[in-house]
Amino acid sequence: MKKIILCSLMIILAVSYVSTAGEERDPTEGKKLFLTFCSACHGREGKGDGEASKFLEKKPRDLTNQRIMFNRTDRELFDFINHSKKDFHGAQFIPAFRLEFEESQVWDIVAYIRSLSQKSRGDAVKGHKLFAGYCAPCHERDDAAREESGEPSEAAPADLTDNDRLSKITDRELYIAIAEGGLTIHGPSIMPQWADKLTSEQTWDIIAYLRLLHRRQSYSGKRDEGKKIFEHNCSFCHGDDAKGQTQVSKAFTVPPPDLTDRAYQKDLTELEIYIAILGGGNAVGHSEFMPSWGEVLADREIWDLVAYIKSLEGEPEGSANKENNQGD
């Protein structure tokens, strides 16, 4: 009887649910969808221990299990949820849950599911530094430099910002490629093996950074939301006008930078700002007085903040205080 009630409730919810998800991956929206449609079987924390799981012959996956999840690509998760692969939930169970999700909603769920198993594997801040030392000399070299060196075009490193390609590669495949060389996943033979130079922990740190590189393409940040976050969390040191001249900043041996200074922002990329907010000033070689916000702000909130900070570049004096509801 409980099983019938649960299934009936889920079907009713599926019919009545109104989508609020945008075109970009949003783990916050994904969590809402997960709790509504998936938690009955997978449990509220994704461990496969939902109330309905006791009635199933084939138990739901533990989505927090890193060993299992790092062998699944984002595309595979999308296909599972979208019912492109019929063996995911168990053949007898799929018909009752053939929900008509929009594609953006499925990607939102994928983003949330990923967050369940990636809380402790790899540090993107450390990975950023390791990437700069070991990977950037090849992966950040432009086409002109490669052509000048006589490097064959087929040996060109992969575009690590290509979300469509990288979402089809598992964490395990990335790990093997870094440790054992590019040929292990059909990459260029010029990609060296790093197993003798990098520890397992360092390799996972680089993978965390690589995931940041390509998944970042799915969200551009909203300036108006970033402004609110700046006023609430950053203005205490950086000032309401973002010029870094506050009573608090006078006590710092290295004062906060003027974020409206075009010269300062000229070579400052959005990714560098993200890393600085995520890991603190030390993460990008700046002031130790800049704290880490990675445990306070959600990923999308950091990107919203990045969008606002980049918008300050070269603005007329006082404009940082004006209300602006434009979203990127």
N, C-alpha and C positions, 0 to 999 in steps of 0.2 A: 504493500500500500504506500509506504514511504517513497519507494522508487517511482511509482506512478505520479504521486503528488509533485516530487522534485522535477520530473520530466515535464509535466504539465506547466509548472511554474516557469521553467526555462523557456518553453515555447511561447508562453504569453509575453514574457519579457522581450523575446526576440522580435515579436510582432510590434510591440509598443515602443521599443527603444528608438530614440531620435538621436542621430549622430551629431556630435559637436566637434568631431575631430577635424583638424585642418589638413592641408596637403602634406605637411611635414611630419616626420616621426615624433611622436609625443608620448613618452613613457607615462606621464601623468594621466593622459586620456586612456592609455593602454591599461593602466592599473584599474581604472573604473570599469572598463570592458571585461578585464580578467575577473575581477571580483563579482561582476554580474553574471557572466556566462561560463566561467571556467572553474571558479573556486569550489563549486559543489562537488566536483571530482578531485581537482588538483589541490584543494585546500587554500585557505586565505594567504598562506605564505609560499604556496607553490610546491609543497613537499609531497604531494600525491596522497594526502591523508584527509581529503574532503569527506563530508558526510555520505555522499553517494558512492564513494569508492568501495565501501564495504559490500555493495551489491554487485560489483563488477568482477567478472572472471579474470579479465586482463586489467591489472592495476595501473593507474595513471603514473606517468613518469614523475620522478622527483626533479623538478626544474631548477632546484638549487644545487644539484650535483654537478660540480665542475668537470669531473672526469667524463661524464656523459655529454654535457652540454658543449664542451670544447671540441667535440667531434661532429657538431651540427653547424651548418652554415646558416646565415640569416635567411637565405633563399629557401633552404629546406624547412625552416620553421614556418616561413610564410606559406609554403605549399602544404604543410601539415594542417595548419589552421584553416587554410582555404580549401581543404579537402582534395587537393591534387594528388595526395598519396593516401590511399584508403586504409592503410594498415595502422595509421597513427593512433587512433582511439580504440581500435578493435572493430572488426567488421559489424558486429551485432549492435554497436552503440552509435555509429555515425549517423544513421537515418534520423534518429531523434534529435540530433544536434546540427543538422545541416542548415546553419544560419546564413543569412544573406548579408554578410559584412561588406562594406565598401573596402576597396583596396587600401585606402589610407588608414582605415580602422585596423586592418590586419597588421600593417606595419607598426602601428601604435602598440599593439599587443606584443609583437616581436621585440620592440624596444624595451617594453617592461619585463618580458621574460628574460631578456639578456641581463637586465639589471639584477635579477635574482641570483645569478650564478657568478657575477663578476665583481662582487664587493671586495674580495681580498686577493684576486689574482692579478698581479702586475700593478706597477705604479707609473702612470703616464708622465708624471713630473720627472722621475728618474729616467724614464724611457726617452724623454725629450733630450736630455743631456747625452745619453748613450747614443742616440740616433745622430746627433750632431757630430760626435766623434768618430763613429764607425760607419754610418750609412750615408750621411749627407754628401760626402765628397763625390759619390757616384749618383745618388738618387736626386740630388739637387743641382747637378750640373746641367746646364742648358744644352739644347741641340747644337748650337754654334760651337761650343767648347768641345763637344764630342766629335763633331765633324772635323774640327781643326786638329784633333789628336789622331784622326784616322780610325776611330773606333767604328766598326761596322754597325749599321742601323739595327740589325737583328739582335745585337748585344745590348741595346739600350735598356736600362733598368725600367721596371714596371712603374706606371703612374700610381702612386700609393694614395692618391686622392680620388681614384676611380671607385666610387661606392658600388656601382653595379658589378664590377669585377671582384672587388674585395669581399662583398657580402656573400659571394659564392665559395669563399675559401675559409676553411675551418681554422680555429686557433691552433689545432694540432698541426695542420699543414704549414701554417706560418712558422711555427716553432721548428719544424723539421727543415724548412727552407733556410732559416737563419742559422741553425746549428750545422746542417750538412751541405748547404749550398743550393744554388738556384735550380740545378738539374733535377732535384728531388721532386719539384712540382712543375716540371716542364718550363722552367725559367731559363734565362741565358746562362751558359756555362761560366761566364765571367764572374757571376755572383759567387764569392768565396764562402768557405765554411768558417763559422765563427765559434764552433764548439770549444776550441782550445783557447779562445780569448774571452768568451763571455760565460758567466755562470748561468745556471738554469734560471735563477731569480732575475738576473739582468736580461735574459732573453724574454722572459714574460713581461718585464718592464717595457721593453721595446715594442712588444706586441700590443700592450695597452695603449702605447702612444700611436701605433699604426691604426688601431681601431678609432682613436680620436681623430686622426687625419681624414679617414674616409667617411666616417659617420657624421662628421662635422658638416659635410656638404648638404645634409638633409634638413638643416635648420639655420636660418640666417640671423636670428636674433631680432627682437623688437625694441626699438629705441625708447618708446614711451614707457615700457615696462622697466627697461634698464635705468631710466632716469629715477623712477621711484626707488629702485634698489640702491642706487648711488646715494640718494638723499638720506635713506635710512641707515645705510651701513658704511658709506665711504666719506661723506661730507665732514665727519668729525675731524678727520686728518686732512683731507684734500680740499675742504672748504665747499660752500654752496656753489661757488663760481668755478670750482675745479682747478684753481690756480695754486693750491698747496700752501697758502699763507693763512694759517689759523694759529690761535693761541697754543694749541697742542703741538703743532708742527715746529714751533719755535724751540721746543725742548729736544728735537731730534738733531743729531750731529749731521745727518744727511736728510734734508727736508724733502717732502713729497714733490714730485715733478709738477710743472705746470702743464696740465693735460690739454690746455687750449693752445699750447705753443706748437705752431706748425712745424718748426724745425725739429722739435723733440719727437713728434709723431711721424715725421717723414718716412723713416725706415722701420717704424714699429708695426709689425704685422698683427692682424687680429689673433692669430694663433699664439704669438708671444704674450699678448695681453691676457689671453685665456689662461696660459700656463702661469703667469704671474699671479693672477687672482686665485687660481686653483691651489698652487703650491707656495705662494708667498714670494716676497722680493728675492730671497736667496735662490729660488728656482730658476731665475733668469739673470742672476749676477747683479741684482740691484739691492736696495737697502733691506737690511734684516728687520727693520721696523715695520715693513709691510707684512702683515700676517697672512697665513693661509686661510682661504675661505672654502676649501674643498669639503669640509665637514659641515658647513653652515648653509651654503647655497647649492641648489640643485643645478644640474648640468645646463638646463635651458636658461636658468636665471643668470648663470655666468655669461652665456652667450648674449643674453639681453643686455647685460652690463657692458660687454665688449662693444655691442652695437652703439650704445649711448656714448661711451668714451671715444670711439672713433668719430662720432658725429661732432665732437667738441673741437676738433682740429680747425684752428683758424677762425673760430666763430668770433663775432664782435663782442666786445666786453659787455658782460652782464647777460648775454644771451643764454648762458648755461642755466640761468634761473627761470627763464621763460617757459611757460607750459608748451609742450610740443607733443602732440598725439600721433605723430607720424610713425608707422611701423615699417620696418624693412621687409 
